[in-house]
Amino acid sequence: MKKMLHPKLKVLADKIRDKKLRRKVTELLENPTFEINGKKYSSLPLDVSPAGLSHHHCYPGGYIEHVVSTANLALAMCNSVEKVYHGKVNRDLVIAGVLLHDIFKPATYIVNKNGSYSSTRLADYMDHLSLVISELVRKGFPLELVHIVSAHHGDYGPIGPHTVEALICHLADLMDSRLNGKVLSAAAYLTRKAVGEELQGLTSKEAFEIVHSKAVEGWEGVVKTVEKIKRKRKMHKT
């Protein structure tokens, strides 16, 4: 079933100047289902899906945050290529690559009764990268874009980046994943040290707030921030 595109993803998709490519990218974002032998596998809604199970963006809404932040980083690198190095870069391909590189991650996640995430049956047989590569080829996306998505894991994927656009997408994805993962890890450590327990399901906003409180007010600031987060969560539940 076709779904309304998340506003932040639509803003990015609308930056693609090539009308045909923009339409194809938007259609896949609106309906990120995967079909094998007549059986369709649907995804978690993109606006509530995480972008990882443990290392980064592993909370509701993490998927959208990751895509938007990765796009910001990628476009900043496009600016450097063009304005500093006087090189050429196809921004349409960069934006499309960022929008689609993790499009089938939500299809490999399921929400457990306790609110945690785990892998679906589909993920037992195919990873998100294999899924998106096969779907992009099946739907007739440009070879250059298929390569960008194929190469976004860099040395840990099936192929490394062989174009400037692929390199930009890979580095932007890596930077944002590391940034988010490191801040979540730091916040979890500070919370344990300050109050003797972890805050389950830390979001990026909470994590950055905790890290900032330590820099500004020391351990006392961490304690106050953790207590504030707990109160907000309790109010949200009621």
Buried (B, 14 or more C-beta within 10 A) or exposed (E): EEEEBBEBBBEBBEBBEBEEBBEBBBEBBBEBEBEEEEEEBBBBEBBBBBBBBEBBBBBBBBBBBBBBBBBBBBBEBBEEBEEEEEEEBBBBBBBBBBBBBBBBBBBBBBBEEEEEBEEBEBBEEBBBBEBBBBBBEEEEBBEBBBBBBBBBBBEEBEEBBEBBBBBBBBBBBBBBBEBBBBBBBBBBBBBEEBBEEEBEEBBBEBBBBBBBBBEEEEEEBBBEBBEBBEEEEEEEEE
